[in-house]
Amino acid sequence: MPARILILNGPNLNLLGKREPAIYGTGTLADIERLCVNHGHRLGLEIDFRQSNHEGELVGWIHEALAEDCIGIIINAGAYTHTSVALHDALKAVGKPVMEVHLSNIHQREDFRHRSYISPVARGVICGCGADGYKFAIDALAPTGAQAEK
């Protein structure tokens, strides 16, 4: 059975392609999911890609990551990045390697977006690289042998 990475997407990311294309681009969340699944497949990884507008559902999925023994979590928590102690606590409690991803460069945006509750529990943060940031995060979590196969 291939190693599995859980990719979680937070509120409003279901509107990609329609929502502020000047900031987030014209690609949809389905486009990003295909990119991730295809990239993971090339590395011999299973990608479990999910989105929710509900904080509690995201927390529940993080808890599932422990029971399902995934090798890591990639999270684009959207606005919850800047507000959710609950996501911080869940990610810390589960103890899996975490990569935080943002399509835009959050440091070039409003001041409130400069603070992340996810970053202190993340192995790394990728922002401003658009959809490619997800691929970079997959590479960061992939076992060493999988990266060498690229």
N, C-alpha and C positions, 0 to 999 in steps of 0.2 A: 504494500500500500504506500503510495507516495506521501511524502511529508506535506503537511497542510498549513497554509497561511490564511488567517482570517482578516479580511479587509472590511472595515466598518466606515460608513459614511453617515454624517449627521444631517441636521435639518437643512432643508431647502436645496440640498444637492440633487434631489430628484428633478429640480427645475433647470439643471444645466442645459445649455443650448438656447434657452429662452431668457434666463435671468442674467442681466447685466453682461452681455457678451463682450463688451469692451474690457471687462475685468476677468471674466471666467472663460472666455472663448465661446465658440459655437458648437463644440462637441458636447454630446449628451453623456449622462451617467452610463447608459448602455454602451456607448463607445469606449468609455474608460474600462468598464467591466470586460469587454472583449479584449482590449489591450492587455489587461492584467491576466486574464485566463490564458491567452495565447503565450504571453511571456513566461508565465508560470509553467505552462506545458513544455516549452522549450528547455526549461531548467529541471524538468521532472517533478514539478510541484503541483499540488492541488490548491486551487484558489477558491475560497468561500467568500463571496462578495455580497455585502448586504447594505441596505440603507434604511434609516428610520428618522422620522421627525420627532420621535419620542425618546427622551432621555432614559427612562426606565427600561425601555426595550433594548437600548444600546448597552446598558449596565447588565441586563440579563444575558445578552450575547457574549459579553466579556466573561461573565461567569462560566458560560458554556465552554469557552476556550480552554479552561482548566480541565473540565471533565472530558473533553474530546481530544485533549493532548495535542493541540496544534503547536507548531514550532515558533510562532510569533504572531503579533497583531499589528496591522497597519491601520491607522485611524486618521480620517479627516473628519474631525468632530464639528466642523462648521462653527457656528456661533457658540456652541457649547465649549469650544476650546477656551473661551475667555470667561466662562461663567460656572463651569461644572466641577465642583469638588467631588461630586458623586462619581464622575468618570475617572477622575484622578485616583480616588480611593479604590475603585474597582480594578483599574489597571495595576495599581501597586499591589493589591491583595493577590491577584492572580499570578503575578511574578513572571509573566512571559516577556520576552524581548518585544519592545514596542517601537514602531517608527511613526512619527507624526508627519502628516503630509498636508500641504495647502497648495491649491492651484495658483493662487496669487501670492505676491510677496507681501505678507502681512505687515512687515516693517515699513512699507511704503504707504500704508493706509492709515486709517484713523487711529488715534492714540490708544483707544480701548482695545484694539486688535493686537497690540504689542505684548500684551500679557497673556500667557498660556498656562492653564492648569495642567495640561498634558505634558509639556516639555520636561518638568522635573522627573517624570517617570519614564521618559522616552530614551531609547538608545541614541536616536538621532532625529533631527527635524529637517524636512525638505520643504522649501517654500519657493514659489515664484517660477517653477519649472513646468507649469501646466500639468497635463496628463502624464508626461514623462516622469514626474516626481513619484508616481506610483510604481513605475518600473524600477526606478532607482531604489525605492524602499524594498521592493521584492528582492533585488540584488543584495541589499544590505542584510536581509534576513535569511537568504538562501544558504544552505550548507556549503562549505568551501568547495566540495567536489562539484556541486551543481553550477557554481559560478565558473569553474574551470571549463565546463562543457560548452559554454556559449560560443 
